[in-house]
Amino acid sequence: MSQGPRSGLAAVSSALLAMSRHLEVRDVLKTIVASARELLDAQYAALGVPDDHGGFAQFVVDGVSEEQWKAIGPLPRQHGILASMLHEARAERLADVREDPRFEGWPSAHPELADFLGVPIRDGDEILGALFLANKNCALPAGGCNFTEDDEELLTILAQHAAIALTNARLYERSRELTIAEERSRLAHELHDAVSQKLFSLRLTAQAATALVDRDPARAKCELQQVAALAAEAADELRAAVVELRPAALDEDGLVATLRTQIQVLDRAHTARVSFDSCGVRALPATQEEALLRVAQEALHNALRHSGADRVDVALEKRGNGAVLRVTDDGSGFDPRQVRRAGRHLGLVSMRDRAGGVGGRLTVESAPGKGTTIEMEVPGG
């Protein structure tokens, strides 16, 4: 097989491993394109994911600078050779793409492409995209395509694995969307229950104050003080819900900064003192950071809304190659042996599932009147 600077088997292995490391669709697309260009030693590589309107929902290139790409303009349409790969689901290997009767030109800023190799990316009968290379660096004698049959076979194998990686990435993103939807639904339900109860109490207390204001001003004053207290509690519930509904900035800020920001807001929103301390924690795999954040949010939710705690301390520390999260409160506590009842009420089952799902473990220490400590450890990448 025609190869670049590395040996064939090592290059293929490296390309396949690189594709399997990523979970986000955009990252997978970029890795596929970069791996294909390097593997077959081409100047340019691109991958287009079709939309339902004759264009491309996503189009990723490698070998073209960002300035060039901006100058080229809008994404290409599904026409010419790209359409052939998508609609007829067959490979295309051409000595000079510009001489093909299906060639329809390109924008003035577009690089000049000559020899061309393209294959569809398929999942069964579904066409997920079109992957193509142009301008092979190791030119053969004039008169034929610089991309060989072996190159076509290798790119086809790569496209088959790309289909698996792309399908997995799509499933991952859909599962995250479902998780987010479930979280929002849970929060909306809790918000409705909590605020509805507070508002109902507010209304009754205000009515009582109105009835007492003429005949017993002292008692009316007490009732109005209770109205103020209930209003403050309702505001706390709303602020806490807003914090949990706001998308976590893990991708941009990382786990430590995201936790610190959310805990600062919770500290301002609640009468309990909420603190955060971090020591030596570096970036962790994205799935572990998300699981740690969700467990921290669940533990904070329990401590601030159910335990009656005056103080909640959150710590995130380095442990080996991984990290340990600890959420400690001085609230009412509970008996961990009553796992069935307490576990459902406090979300311990879901927290353990989150920890186990990323190779970690969750431990709970609590006793009635002695507060609670929830600890989650992850091994790192």
C-alpha positions in Angstrom: 0.0 0.0 0.0 1.1 3.5 -0.7 2.2 5.2 2.5 3.5 8.5 4.0 6.5 8.8 6.3 5.4 6.1 8.7 5.1 2.4 8.2 1.7 1.2 6.9 0.5 -0.8 9.9 1.6 1.7 12.5 0.0 4.6 10.5 -3.4 2.7 10.2 -3.3 1.8 13.9 -2.6 5.4 14.9 -5.4 6.7 12.7 -8.0 4.3 14.1 -7.0 4.9 17.7 -7.1 8.7 17.1 -10.7 8.4 15.8 -11.8 6.3 18.8 -10.5 8.7 21.4 -13.1 11.5 20.7 -16.7 11.6 21.6 -17.8 15.0 20.2 -18.9 14.8 16.5 -16.9 17.8 15.4 -13.7 16.4 17.0 -14.3 13.0 15.3 -14.8 14.6 11.9 -11.6 16.7 12.3 -9.6 13.6 13.4 -10.9 11.5 10.4 -9.8 14.2 7.9 -6.4 14.8 9.5 -5.7 11.0 9.7 -6.7 10.4 6.1 -4.5 13.2 4.8 -1.5 12.1 6.8 -2.1 8.4 6.1 -2.2 8.8 2.3 0.2 11.8 2.1 -2.1 14.2 0.3 -2.1 18.0 0.3 -5.8 18.3 1.0 -8.5 16.4 2.7 -12.2 17.1 3.4 -15.2 15.4 4.8 -18.8 16.6 4.2 -21.9 15.5 6.2 -25.0 16.1 4.1 -28.1 17.9 5.2 -31.6 17.3 3.9 -31.6 20.3 1.6 -28.9 19.6 -1.0 -26.0 21.1 1.0 -23.8 20.1 3.8 -24.6 20.3 7.5 -20.9 20.1 8.3 -17.8 20.3 6.1 -14.4 19.8 7.6 -11.1 20.4 5.7 -7.5 19.8 6.4 -4.6 21.4 4.5 -6.4 24.7 4.0 -5.6 27.6 6.3 -8.4 29.4 8.2 -7.8 32.5 6.0 -8.1 30.5 2.8 -11.3 28.8 4.1 -12.9 32.1 4.9 -12.0 33.5 1.5 -13.6 30.4 -0.2 -17.0 31.4 1.1 -20.1 29.3 1.7 -20.1 25.5 2.1 -20.3 23.5 -1.1 -23.5 22.0 -2.4 -24.1 18.4 -3.2 -23.3 18.5 -6.9 -20.8 17.0 -9.3 -18.5 14.4 -7.9 -19.5 14.9 -4.3 -23.1 14.2 -5.3 -21.9 11.0 -7.0 -20.2 9.7 -3.8 -23.3 10.6 -1.7 -26.1 9.5 -4.0 -24.5 6.5 -5.8 -22.4 5.4 -2.8 -19.3 4.6 -4.8 -15.6 5.5 -4.6 -14.2 8.0 -7.1 -10.5 8.0 -8.2 -9.6 10.5 -10.9 -6.3 11.6 -12.5 -7.5 15.2 -12.8 -10.8 16.2 -11.2 -10.9 19.3 -13.4 -11.2 17.2 -16.6 -14.2 15.1 -15.3 -17.4 16.0 -17.1 -19.2 16.3 -13.8 -16.8 19.0 -12.6 -18.6 22.3 -12.1 -15.8 24.6 -11.0 -15.0 26.2 -7.6 -14.7 29.7 -6.1 -11.7 31.8 -7.1 -10.0 31.4 -3.7 -10.3 27.6 -3.8 -7.0 25.8 -4.1 -6.3 24.0 -7.4 -7.1 20.3 -7.1 -5.9 17.8 -9.6 -5.7 14.0 -8.7 -8.6 13.0 -6.5 -9.7 10.1 -4.4 -13.1 10.0 -2.6 -15.2 7.4 -0.8 -18.6 7.5 0.9 -18.9 6.9 4.6 -21.7 4.5 5.1 -23.6 3.0 8.0 -25.5 0.2 6.4 -27.7 1.8 3.7 -27.3 5.3 5.3 -24.7 7.7 3.8 -23.1 9.6 6.7 -20.8 11.6 4.6 -18.2 11.9 1.8 -14.5 11.7 2.5 -12.0 12.8 -0.2 -8.3 13.6 -0.7 -6.6 15.6 -3.4 -3.1 16.3 -4.7 -1.0 13.4 -3.6 2.5 14.5 -2.6 4.3 11.5 -4.0 3.5 12.0 -7.7 3.7 9.1 -10.2 4.7 9.4 -13.8 2.2 11.5 -15.9 -0.8 9.7 -17.5 -2.5 8.2 -14.5 -4.0 9.0 -11.1 -1.4 9.5 -8.4 -3.7 7.7 -6.0 -3.5 4.0 -6.4 -5.9 1.1 -6.0 -4.2 0.3 -2.7 -4.8 3.9 -1.6 -8.5 3.5 -2.5 -8.7 0.3 -0.5 -7.0 1.9 2.5 -9.2 4.9 2.4 -12.3 2.6 2.2 -11.1 0.8 5.3 -10.6 4.1 7.1 -14.1 5.2 6.0 -15.6 2.0 7.5 -14.0 2.7 10.8 -14.9 6.4 10.5 -18.6 5.4 10.2 -18.3 3.5 13.5 -16.6 6.5 15.2 -19.1 9.0 13.8 -22.1 6.8 14.8 -20.7 6.4 18.3 -20.1 10.2 18.6 -23.7 10.9 17.5 -25.1 8.4 20.0 -23.0 10.0 22.7 -24.2 13.5 21.9 -27.8 12.3 21.8 -27.4 10.6 25.2 -26.0 13.9 26.6 -29.0 15.8 25.2 -31.3 13.3 26.8 -29.4 13.6 30.1 -29.7 17.3 30.0 -33.4 17.1 29.2 -33.9 14.7 32.1 -32.0 17.0 34.5 -34.0 20.0 33.4 -37.3 18.1 33.8 -36.3 17.0 37.3 -35.3 20.6 38.2 -38.5 22.0 36.7 -40.6 19.5 38.8 -38.6 20.3 42.0 -38.9 24.0 41.3 -42.6 23.8 40.7 -43.2 21.8 44.0 -40.9 24.0 46.1 -42.0 27.4 44.9 -45.7 26.4 44.8 -45.5 25.4 48.4 -43.8 28.6 49.3 -46.3 30.8 47.4 -49.2 28.9 48.9 -47.8 29.6 52.4 -47.2 33.2 51.4 -50.8 33.7 50.4 -52.2 32.1 53.5 -49.9 34.1 55.8 -50.7 37.4 53.9 -54.4 36.7 54.3 -53.9 36.1 58.0 -52.0 39.3 58.4 -54.8 41.2 56.5 -57.4 39.8 58.9 -55.4 40.7 62.0 -54.1 44.2 61.0 -57.1 46.0 62.7 -57.9 43.9 65.7 -54.4 42.6 66.6 -51.6 44.7 65.0 -48.9 42.9 67.0 -49.9 39.5 65.6 -50.3 41.0 62.1 -46.7 42.3 62.4 -45.5 38.7 63.2 -47.4 37.3 60.2 -45.9 40.0 57.9 -42.4 39.0 59.2 -43.3 35.4 58.3 -44.3 36.6 54.8 -40.9 38.2 54.4 -39.1 35.0 55.5 -41.2 32.9 53.1 -40.5 35.3 50.3 -36.7 35.1 51.0 -36.9 31.2 50.9 -38.8 31.3 47.6 -36.1 33.6 46.2 -33.4 31.1 47.4 -35.2 28.3 45.6 -35.4 30.3 42.4 -31.7 31.3 42.5 -30.6 27.8 43.2 -32.7 26.4 40.3 -31.2 29.0 37.9 -27.7 28.0 38.9 -28.5 24.3 38.1 -30.3 25.1 34.9 -27.5 27.2 33.6 -25.3 25.2 31.2 -22.0 24.2 32.9 -19.0 25.8 31.3 -16.8 22.7 31.5 -15.6 22.9 27.9 -14.4 26.5 28.2 -13.5 26.8 31.9 -12.8 23.3 33.2 -14.1 21.6 36.3 -12.3 23.7 39.0 -13.4 27.0 37.6 -17.0 25.8 36.9 -17.4 24.4 40.4 -15.9 27.6 42.0 -18.4 29.8 40.1 -21.4 27.7 40.9 -20.5 27.4 44.6 -20.0 31.2 44.8 -23.5 31.7 43.5 -25.0 29.1 45.9 -23.2 30.8 48.8 -24.8 34.1 47.9 -28.2 32.5 47.3 -28.5 30.5 50.6 -28.3 31.4 54.3 -25.9 28.4 54.7 -22.2 29.1 54.3 -20.9 27.2 51.1 -17.2 27.0 50.5 -14.9 25.5 47.9 -11.3 24.5 48.0 -9.1 22.8 45.3 -5.6 21.5 45.4 -3.4 20.2 42.6 -6.3 19.0 40.3 -5.4 19.1 36.6 -7.7 18.4 33.6 -9.4 15.1 33.7 -11.2 13.2 30.9 -14.4 15.1 29.9 -16.7 12.3 31.0 -15.1 12.2 34.4 -15.3 16.0 34.8 -19.0 16.0 33.9 -19.7 13.1 36.4 -17.9 14.9 39.2 -19.8 18.1 38.5 -23.2 16.3 38.5 -22.4 14.5 41.7 -21.3 17.8 43.3 -24.5 19.4 42.2 -26.7 16.6 43.6 -24.8 16.5 46.9 -25.1 20.3 47.2 -28.8 20.1 46.4 -29.3 17.6 49.2 -27.3 19.6 51.7 -28.9 22.9 51.0 -32.5 21.9 50.6 -32.9 18.8 52.8 -30.3 18.7 55.6 -30.8 22.1 57.3 -27.1 22.6 57.2 -25.5 25.8 58.4 -22.2 25.0 56.5 -21.4 23.0 53.4 -17.7 22.5 52.4 -16.7 21.2 48.9 -13.2 20.1 48.3 -11.6 18.8 45.1 -8.1 17.3 45.4 -5.6 15.4 43.4 -5.2 11.7 44.3 -2.7 9.7 42.2 -3.5 10.3 38.5 -7.1 11.1 39.4 -9.1 13.2 41.8 -11.4 13.0 44.8 -14.4 15.2 45.4 -15.7 15.7 48.9 -18.9 17.4 49.9 -19.4 17.8 53.7 -22.3 19.3 55.6 -23.2 19.8 59.2 -26.9 19.1 58.7 -29.3 16.6 60.1 -27.6 13.5 58.6 -29.3 10.1 58.1 -28.7 6.4 58.6 -26.9 5.1 55.5 -28.0 1.6 56.4 -31.5 2.6 55.3 -30.3 2.6 51.8 -33.6 1.9 50.1 -35.4 4.9 51.6 -32.6 7.4 51.9 -31.0 6.4 48.6 -34.1 7.2 46.6 -34.8 10.4 48.5 -31.2 11.8 48.3 -30.3 10.6 44.8 -27.6 8.3 46.1 -28.4 5.6 43.5 -27.9 8.0 40.6 -24.7 9.4 42.2 -23.3 5.9 42.5 -24.3 5.2 38.9 -22.5 8.3 37.7 -19.4 7.4 39.6 -19.4 3.8 38.4 -20.0 4.9 34.8 -16.6 6.7 34.7 -14.6 4.0 36.6 -15.0 5.8 39.9 -16.5 5.0 43.3 -18.8 6.8 45.7 -18.7 6.5 49.5 -21.2 8.0 52.0 -20.6 8.8 55.7 -23.5 10.0 57.7 -25.4 9.6 61.0 -28.6 11.2 62.4 -27.6 14.6 63.8 -23.9 14.2 62.7 -24.0 15.7 59.1 -23.0 13.9 55.9 -19.9 13.5 53.8 -20.2 12.3 50.2 -16.9 11.4 48.5 -16.4 10.5 44.9 -13.0 9.3 43.6 -12.0 8.9 39.9 -8.8 7.2 38.6 -8.0 9.8 35.9 -7.0 9.2 32.3 
